[in-house]
Amino acid sequence: MFLLHEYDIFWTFLIIASLIPILAFWISGLLAPVSEGPEKLSSYESGIEPMGGAWLQFRIRYYMFALVFVVFDVETVFLYPWAMSFDVLGVSVFIEAFIFVLILVVGLVYAWRKGTLEWS
């Protein structure tokens, strides 16, 4: 039988986890000082007068470099659980991890040949 009272902890956690950021934004909105002025509305607030407009066009190469970095950085996180439980999981998981790394290497070679990894 499906009993709803078994999920009381889940619903409590979900409600508290939803209320904490809402309350944090609400309280900071009440307590934060409001100071609007020309410095606040400027496109860059480091004390130096901005040169040119706020809309600059960047080459797509920078975004591709960042995207490749994020992909490989995140994918290394997936290798950590496999490495920690290698002795328990056995050879089949090692083969899966090897295929996973092989796919990453193919992606790296592809990005390298396309010139995405060159910064200039």
Rosetta constraint file for C-alpha pairs under 8 A:
AtomPair CA 4 CA 8 HARMONIC 7.35 0.50
AtomPair CA 7 CA 11 HARMONIC 6.28 0.50
AtomPair CA 8 CA 12 HARMONIC 6.08 0.50
AtomPair CA 9 CA 13 HARMONIC 6.04 0.50
AtomPair CA 10 CA 14 HARMONIC 6.09 0.50
AtomPair CA 11 CA 15 HARMONIC 6.08 0.50
AtomPair CA 12 CA 16 HARMONIC 6.17 0.50
AtomPair CA 13 CA 17 HARMONIC 5.88 0.50
AtomPair CA 14 CA 18 HARMONIC 6.09 0.50
AtomPair CA 15 CA 19 HARMONIC 6.09 0.50
AtomPair CA 16 CA 20 HARMONIC 6.16 0.50
AtomPair CA 17 CA 21 HARMONIC 7.46 0.50
AtomPair CA 18 CA 22 HARMONIC 6.73 0.50
AtomPair CA 19 CA 23 HARMONIC 5.87 0.50
AtomPair CA 20 CA 24 HARMONIC 6.06 0.50
AtomPair CA 21 CA 25 HARMONIC 6.18 0.50
AtomPair CA 22 CA 26 HARMONIC 6.16 0.50
AtomPair CA 23 CA 27 HARMONIC 5.92 0.50
AtomPair CA 24 CA 28 HARMONIC 6.07 0.50
AtomPair CA 25 CA 29 HARMONIC 6.02 0.50
AtomPair CA 26 CA 30 HARMONIC 6.40 0.50
AtomPair CA 27 CA 31 HARMONIC 6.17 0.50
AtomPair CA 28 CA 32 HARMONIC 5.51 0.50
AtomPair CA 35 CA 40 HARMONIC 7.57 0.50
AtomPair CA 36 CA 40 HARMONIC 5.70 0.50
AtomPair CA 36 CA 41 HARMONIC 7.07 0.50
AtomPair CA 37 CA 41 HARMONIC 6.22 0.50
AtomPair CA 38 CA 42 HARMONIC 6.09 0.50
AtomPair CA 39 CA 45 HARMONIC 6.73 0.50
AtomPair CA 40 CA 45 HARMONIC 7.15 0.50
AtomPair CA 42 CA 50 HARMONIC 7.88 0.50
AtomPair CA 43 CA 50 HARMONIC 7.00 0.50
AtomPair CA 43 CA 54 HARMONIC 6.15 0.50
AtomPair CA 44 CA 48 HARMONIC 7.80 0.50
AtomPair CA 44 CA 49 HARMONIC 7.72 0.50
AtomPair CA 44 CA 50 HARMONIC 6.23 0.50
AtomPair CA 58 CA 62 HARMONIC 7.45 0.50
AtomPair CA 59 CA 63 HARMONIC 7.68 0.50
AtomPair CA 60 CA 64 HARMONIC 6.28 0.50
AtomPair CA 61 CA 65 HARMONIC 6.10 0.50
AtomPair CA 61 CA 116 HARMONIC 6.28 0.50
AtomPair CA 61 CA 119 HARMONIC 7.58 0.50
AtomPair CA 62 CA 66 HARMONIC 6.25 0.50
AtomPair CA 62 CA 119 HARMONIC 7.39 0.50
AtomPair CA 63 CA 67 HARMONIC 6.03 0.50
AtomPair CA 64 CA 68 HARMONIC 6.11 0.50
AtomPair CA 64 CA 116 HARMONIC 6.25 0.50
AtomPair CA 65 CA 69 HARMONIC 6.22 0.50
AtomPair CA 65 CA 116 HARMONIC 5.84 0.50
AtomPair CA 65 CA 117 HARMONIC 5.88 0.50
AtomPair CA 65 CA 119 HARMONIC 7.72 0.50
AtomPair CA 66 CA 70 HARMONIC 6.16 0.50
AtomPair CA 67 CA 71 HARMONIC 6.15 0.50
AtomPair CA 68 CA 72 HARMONIC 6.26 0.50
AtomPair CA 68 CA 111 HARMONIC 7.73 0.50
AtomPair CA 69 CA 73 HARMONIC 5.90 0.50
AtomPair CA 70 CA 74 HARMONIC 5.95 0.50
AtomPair CA 71 CA 75 HARMONIC 6.07 0.50
AtomPair CA 72 CA 76 HARMONIC 6.30 0.50
AtomPair CA 72 CA 104 HARMONIC 7.55 0.50
AtomPair CA 73 CA 77 HARMONIC 7.09 0.50
AtomPair CA 74 CA 78 HARMONIC 7.16 0.50
AtomPair CA 75 CA 79 HARMONIC 6.96 0.50
AtomPair CA 76 CA 80 HARMONIC 6.89 0.50
AtomPair CA 77 CA 81 HARMONIC 7.89 0.50
AtomPair CA 78 CA 82 HARMONIC 7.44 0.50
AtomPair CA 79 CA 83 HARMONIC 6.25 0.50
AtomPair CA 79 CA 97 HARMONIC 7.31 0.50
AtomPair CA 80 CA 84 HARMONIC 6.24 0.50
AtomPair CA 81 CA 85 HARMONIC 6.24 0.50
AtomPair CA 82 CA 86 HARMONIC 5.64 0.50
AtomPair CA 82 CA 93 HARMONIC 7.58 0.50
AtomPair CA 82 CA 94 HARMONIC 7.91 0.50
AtomPair CA 82 CA 97 HARMONIC 7.38 0.50
AtomPair CA 85 CA 89 HARMONIC 6.23 0.50
AtomPair CA 86 CA 90 HARMONIC 6.35 0.50
AtomPair CA 86 CA 93 HARMONIC 7.69 0.50
AtomPair CA 86 CA 94 HARMONIC 7.29 0.50
AtomPair CA 89 CA 93 HARMONIC 6.09 0.50
AtomPair CA 90 CA 94 HARMONIC 6.71 0.50
AtomPair CA 91 CA 95 HARMONIC 6.25 0.50
AtomPair CA 92 CA 96 HARMONIC 6.32 0.50
AtomPair CA 93 CA 97 HARMONIC 6.07 0.50
AtomPair CA 94 CA 98 HARMONIC 6.06 0.50
AtomPair CA 95 CA 99 HARMONIC 6.19 0.50
AtomPair CA 96 CA 100 HARMONIC 6.15 0.50
AtomPair CA 97 CA 101 HARMONIC 6.15 0.50
AtomPair CA 98 CA 102 HARMONIC 6.03 0.50
AtomPair CA 99 CA 103 HARMONIC 6.19 0.50
AtomPair CA 100 CA 104 HARMONIC 6.39 0.50
AtomPair CA 101 CA 105 HARMONIC 6.15 0.50
AtomPair CA 102 CA 106 HARMONIC 6.22 0.50
AtomPair CA 103 CA 107 HARMONIC 6.24 0.50
AtomPair CA 104 CA 108 HARMONIC 6.12 0.50
AtomPair CA 105 CA 109 HARMONIC 6.11 0.50
AtomPair CA 106 CA 110 HARMONIC 6.12 0.50
AtomPair CA 107 CA 111 HARMONIC 6.14 0.50
AtomPair CA 108 CA 112 HARMONIC 6.03 0.50
AtomPair CA 109 CA 113 HARMONIC 6.09 0.50
AtomPair CA 110 CA 114 HARMONIC 6.20 0.50
AtomPair CA 111 CA 115 HARMONIC 6.36 0.50
AtomPair CA 111 CA 116 HARMONIC 5.40 0.50
AtomPair CA 111 CA 117 HARMONIC 6.66 0.50
AtomPair CA 112 CA 116 HARMONIC 5.98 0.50
AtomPair CA 112 CA 117 HARMONIC 5.68 0.50
AtomPair CA 112 CA 118 HARMONIC 7.99 0.50
